[in-house]
């Protein structure tokens, strides 16, 4: 099959080109004048997005989000690969047996390809390398209570033990970086009180701890959902000193600002919290300075009841934002990134974080593609949302960039607002 467009985001830039697909893989990038099976005209053809931070929650909490609905939402948003987080499923993915249970739960349900992060929790360091051999792409840990009893958090010695176990494997330890001693009480419906309860210091001190531990051990670590712009200096120091510590951020930290979040609106609650306008602008500065490895969703949904919409109680609400389907238009609507930068931060970067061969239109790569209209606007309405629950702080937002078609390994899985065919996503093993 041959696709063509006047705007293909190829490794050498945006140009008129044809994409020659042989089976599941890209054979070559040809001239625009090559005869094509499908001519997409002025629509953009880009590598399918890679989202390396998604909470699917199946098995055990599939009523929050399951593989079928999450991966359908991914396909709707041009995301062709997700990597699932280990903590909210029951059992959590902290052993070989639990990893196998996760694989069984996703079988036959996935509209896109799926990788799996394992979990690093107190006492399971001996399980990490066996899980790698079984196919885990790396591991996620918390330095603070994650809010679910099944997934414990690491202290400083536990962090060091996990990193020492992973030294030499090239597998990353993904760290939720907040320290409990700096976190205070929230208060009812007040977003301001919640923001004050999780100050930048909690995040900055945790990232300093990770930086020092990585420097001692030589193992690879990655800071997830960076919200505090103060910590960019630590990430820059790691880069300059060639210490294997990287970081990502999310669309919600780049889109929203705390000054505009009303009280009694728990749909905006996440951890770390959405911070102020000045902090948001500094995060964009970190992107301009190429300090961040990727922009990924941290899609963390729950049932509407757990979000406390009925009483607006921010303190008691589950912390997490559902946005897997909308990452591309959220970031494109900012007007701050070129198509090439979008590919670097939302395709190539997350693929590199996960250590998988995805995220580029190159010969030999999987033919994972998103076809979209950058100039077209839409409004986020419930009928568009493919996540299990329609709850998202982006409801009502007007965004630019409409996905027209999504191809997974050469086969169309989404077109003009609906899924095509049946799920054939596969498990991506290390």
N, C-alpha and C positions, 0 to 999 in steps of 0.2 A: 504494500500500500504506500502511496505517496501523497503527502499533504503539503500544501504550500500556502504562503502568506507573504504580504509585503512587509510584515513586521515579525520576523522570527528572532527571538533572543538567543542567538548562538554564542559560543564561547568567545568569538572575536567581535561581538557587538550586535546591535539590532540591525537587521538587513532583510531585504527581499530574498527568500530562499525556499527550497523544497526540502522536506524531510523524508528520506527513503527508509521505510520500515520493513524489516524482514522478520516475520513471525512476531516475537515479543520484543525485539531489539531494534535500535536505530542502526541502520547499515551505513548511512552517510548523509551529509548535508550537501545538497546539490544546488544548482542554479534555479532561480525563480522560473525560468523558461522551460524547465523540464516538465513533460506532461504529468499531470497530477490527477489522482482519483478524487480528491476533495480540494477545492480552492477556497480558502478562507478570506481572501481579499485583504482588507485592511485590519482585520481582527489580529490581535497579538497571539502568537503561539509561543509558549514559554514552558520550561520544564515544570512538571507537576510539583506543587509545594511539598516540602517535607516538614511535618510538625512533630518534633521530638519530645513534646511535653503534653501528653493527653491522659486524662484520668477516665478510663472506661468503666471501671468498678464491677465488672463481671468476671468470675462468678461471685455471688454473695450479696451484692448491692446493685443488681441489674436494674432495679426500679429507679436508681439514680441516673444511670446511663449504661447501655449495653453495646456490644460490638456491632450489631446490625444498625442501630440508629446512629451511633457515633461515626461509623465509617461511611454511612450514607451522607451524613452532614459533611464529612470531609470531602467526598466526591463532589458534592454540590458547591463547595468552596474552592475547587481546583487542587485540593490536597490529595496526593496519590500515595503517600506513605505517612503513617503515624507510628509513634513509639509510645507504648502504654506504660503508665506509672504503676508501681506495685502496691500502694498502701491501702486503697479503699476496697479492694476485693476481699472476699472471705473464702479461702485463706489468703492472706497477703502473700505476695510472691517473694518469699524469703527462704525457700528451700527448693531442691530439685523437684520434689513431689508437688509443691505448690505451683511451680513453673509448668509442670505437665498438666495440672488441673486448668491453668489459664489457657494453655494451647487447646485442650479439649473443649473449653467453653467457647472459643472463638471459631472453631471449625465450621466451615460452610456458611458463615454469617457476614464475612467481611467484604465490603465493596472496594476496599483499597488494601494495599499491602501493610502488614503490621509487624513491627518489632516489639520486643519486650525488655523493659528494664527490670532487673531484680531489685530486692531491697536489702540494705545493710542495716541491721538492728542489733541491739546488745546480744552478744553471745553467738551470732551466726557467722563469724568470720571464716570458720572452716567450710561453710557451705558456698562461699563465693566462687572459688575456682571450679568446683563441680558444676555450679550453675552456668558459668561461662562455657564449660565444655558441652553443656546441654543446649546452649544457644542464646543465653542472655547476652545483651549488648553492653551491659555495664550495670551500675547499681545506683540507687537513690537512697540517701539518708537524710534525716532531720537532726538538727541540733536543738530543737525545741519540740514540745508536745504537738503532734500533728492533728490531734483532735479525734483520733480513733484508737480504741484500746488495743487493737490487734497489732499495732505497729509502733514499737518503742523508739526512743530517740537516743542518739549517741552523745556522750560527754567527750571531753578532750581526749582521754586515753582510748576511748572506743573509736573515735575518728582516726586516730593514729594507727590502731590495730587494723582497721579496714583498709587504710591506704597501704600499709606495709604488706598486707595480703595481696593487694592488686599490683604492687610494684613489679614492673617487667611485663605485664600483660597487655599494656596499651588500652585496657578498658577503663573508662572514666568512672570516678565516684562523683555522682551528682549530689550537690549539697543544698538543702533548704537552710539558708544561713540567717538565723536569728538566735540570739542567746537568751535563755529564760530569765536570767537575773536582771535584764534591762526592760522586761515587759511588765507593765502594770495593769490594773483593772480598767475595764471599759465601763460604760454606763448607759444602759437602756437604749433609747433610740438615737442617741447623739453620735453622729459620725465624727465630730470633732474630738469627743472623748475617746473613741476607738483609735483614731489617728494618733492621739497623744499617748495612748497605751502601748503602741508599738513604734517607738521613736527610731530615727535613723541609726542611733548608736547601737541598738540591738543588732542591726544588720551589719554595720561597719565593723563592730568588734568581732562578730562571727567570721566575717570574711578575712579579717586580720589573722584570726586563729587558723583558718584553713590555709591561708598563704604560708604561715610559718610551718605548718605541718607538712604541706607539700614540699617546701624547701628542704625539710629534714629528710623526708622519705623518698623523694624523687618520683612518686607516683602521680598519676594524672587526676586532677579534680576539676569540676565545672560547677560554677555557681548558677543555680536556676533562678528564674524570675527576679532579676536584680531590680530593685525599686529605688534604693538610695543612691543618688548620684555621687555622694561623697566617696563611695567605694571605688569609683572609676580610677582614682589615683592608685589604689592597690592593684587593680587589674593592669594598669599601665606599667607599674613597677615590675609585676610578674612577666609581662611581655618583654620589657627591656632587659630583664635579667635572665631571660630564657627559662623561667620556671613554668612548668606545665599546668597553669591555672587559667581558665577561661570563664566567660560569663555570657549569659543571654538575658534578654528582657522580653517584655510581652506587649501586645497591642494596647492593653488597657492602661499601662503606665505611660504610654506615648500619646494616648488619645484623651484621656480624662485628666482632670485636675481637681484637687480636693476642695478648692474654693467654690466650685460649682455643684458639689454633691450635697443635696439637702439632708437634713436629719430625717429619720424614719424611712430610709431607702436602703434596706439591707441587700438589695440586688447588686450594690456596688462593693459589698464587703469581700475582701480577699486578704491574704497574708503572704508577704508584707502588704501594707495598705497602699492605696493610691495616694500619692503625696501631692505637694502643691505645684503651682504653675512654674515657679523658678526651678524646682527639681526636675520637672518634666523637660524643660528646655535644656538643662544640663545633660539629661539622658540623651536627647537628640544630639547634643554636642559630642557625646561619647560615640554615637553612631558615626557622625562626621569624621571623628578621629580614628575610626576603625578599631575601637576597643572592644566591641561586642561581637561575639561569634555568630549570633543568630537572633531572630525575632520569632518566637513561638507562642502558642496560645495559652498554655497552662489551663486548658479547658477542664474545669472542675465543677461539674454540675451536681445538683442534688434534687430531691423532691421539693416542690413549692412549699410544703409544710415546714421543712427544715430551714427554709430561707426566711421564715417568719414575716411573710408579707402581710399577714392578717393583723399583726400588731406593730410592725415596723421596728422590732427589737433588734438593733444592730449587734448588741452585745451577745445575744443568744443565737443569732443566725449562723448557719454554716458559712464558712468563708470560702468562696470560690466563684469564678466568673465563667459563664458558658459563652464561647466565642469561636469554636473550632471552624465553623462554616464561614466566618466573616473576616478572617485575618487579612486576606489579600486586599479587599476593598477598604478596610479600616486604615491600613498603612498607606495604600495608594492615595486615599482621600486627603492625607496630610499634605500632599503636594511637595514633599521634601526629598523623595527618592526617585531616581531614574529607574527604568525597567531593569537595567543591568544591576543596580544596587538591590532592587527587590529580589532578583535571582540570587545574588550573593548572600543575602541575609535570611531569605525564607526558603531557599532550595539547597544551595551548596553548603551553606553554613550549618544548618541543622543536620544534613547528611554527614558532614564531617564530625559533628559532636557525637553522633551515634555510630560512626565508623562503618557506614554502609555506602554502597556504590549506587547512589541515586542523585537526583537534583541537577542534572545537566543534560543538554542536548548534544551528546557526543557519540561517535561510532562505538558500538559495543554496549552502550548503556541501555537499560530498559526504556522502552518507548512510552514513558510516563509524561503526559503533556496536558497542559490546560490551555484552552482557547477562550479568550475573553476580550471584552470591549472596554478599554480604559476610559473612553469618553462618556459612557452611558451611566446615568444615575439611577438609584433605586432607594426605596425606603424599607427599613427592616420592619416587617409586619409578621404577625404570628403564622400566617399561611405559608410564608417562605421558610420558616425555621424547621430544619430537619432533625435537630437534637431531640432527645426523648421528651424534654420539657421545653416549653416556649419561653421560659424565663431567661432574660438576658438584659443587662443594663444598656445594650445597644438598641433596644426596642424603640422605634420611632425615629432613629437616626437616619439621616439621608447620607448615603455613601456613594462613592464613584467607583465603577469597575464591576461589570456584570459578567459572570462566568457563563459561557455559551455551551462548552463541551469539555469533558474530561476523559482522557484516555489512560487506561492502565495496561501497561505492557502490550500496547498496540490495539487494544480493544476499547471501544467507547463504553463508559460506565455511567455517564451523565450527559444529558442534552436538554437544553431549553426547559429547565425546571423539573426534570424527572429522571429517575434512575433508569438505566437501560440494561436489559438482560437480567442476569442473576449474579449474585456475589461470587467472585472467584479470586479474591485477595488471598495472598499466601503469607505464611509466617516467615519473616526475615531472620534467619539465624546468623550468629556471628561467624 
